[in-house]
Amino acid sequence: MNTNKKILELIPSRISIRTYDPKPISQIHLNQMTVFLDELNKQAQSKIRFSILSTQMDGKETNIKLGSYGVLSGTHTYLVSVLHEKEGNALELGYLFEKAILKATDLGLGTCWLGGTFKREDFEKNTQLNDHEYIPIVSSLGYIKDKRSLIESAMRFGVGANNRKAWDTLFFLNDDKHPLSKIDAGDYEKVLEMVRVGPSASNKQPWRIVKQDKFFHFYCARNPGYGDMMKYDLQMNDIGIAKCHFELSATELGLNGSWIITDHPSLGVWEYVLSWEII
């Protein structure tokens, strides 16, 4: 993934933006995002696709209405994900969509993941959907306004947007009883830190990573009942974000590895997802 800024700078600089400057996004930035989304669509191995949807055309408002229940201000353009309900994959969607988020960040555009606080019917009405397709996730896209709205400040406080779980509650050595020290993390200390600071639905941070020999095993520590009313698996989407941050950071640092499904410790209610094998 080509970016102007380093991945290790982009990841911690990205925050959820809910207050936007309403000026139109430049055609150059729109074209760059469109080309990048086309690349992601080609990379997708399950039935997933991404596009841009806006209430504007040539900088002027159209009749398209896209609602966000008042949680956003000044936004008119969105990144949209489309998933096949039977042949789509939430892990892959989260992984690819976070790449789009980081690309937007690199271009100086603000974003905000939306899973439950957008009017899905508005977006689906204005997106050409095939049978068994739906829109699980969107993100606002636009230029950042200097001052946050009161609603944004309240929402960031409510979800603890600036708070992240401690290192020793997320990363472990060999099992779920022994926290992984930064010394034992070795060359992967910065990689794991980029996972730790990543975004997640309601800031739940369900990822858990266990280092064992030459493997980093990824698990999902689900919050009971969370997302049960939704068709989409938000917490597996979050593991996709963690996977994205891990891979991009490792690649930038020259740490070679590959994703595999392999033997792993069985750790109670934690759900094994996949592993990174150091090469």
Buried (B, 14 or more C-beta within 10 A) or exposed (E): BEBEEEBBBBBEEBBBBBBBBEEBBBEEBBEBBEEBBEBBBEEBEBBBBBBBBBBBEEEEEEEBEBBBEEBBBBBBBBBBBBBBEEEBBBBBBBBBBBBBBBBBBBBEBBBBBBBBBBEBEBBBEBBEEEEEBBBBBBBBBBBBBEEBBEBBBEBBEEBEBEEBBEBEEBBBBBEBEEBBEBEBBEEBBBBBBBBBEBBBBBBBBBBBBBBBEEBBBBBBBBBEEBBEEEEBBBBBBBBBBBBBBBBBBBBBBEBEBEBEEEEBBEBEEBBBBBBBBBE
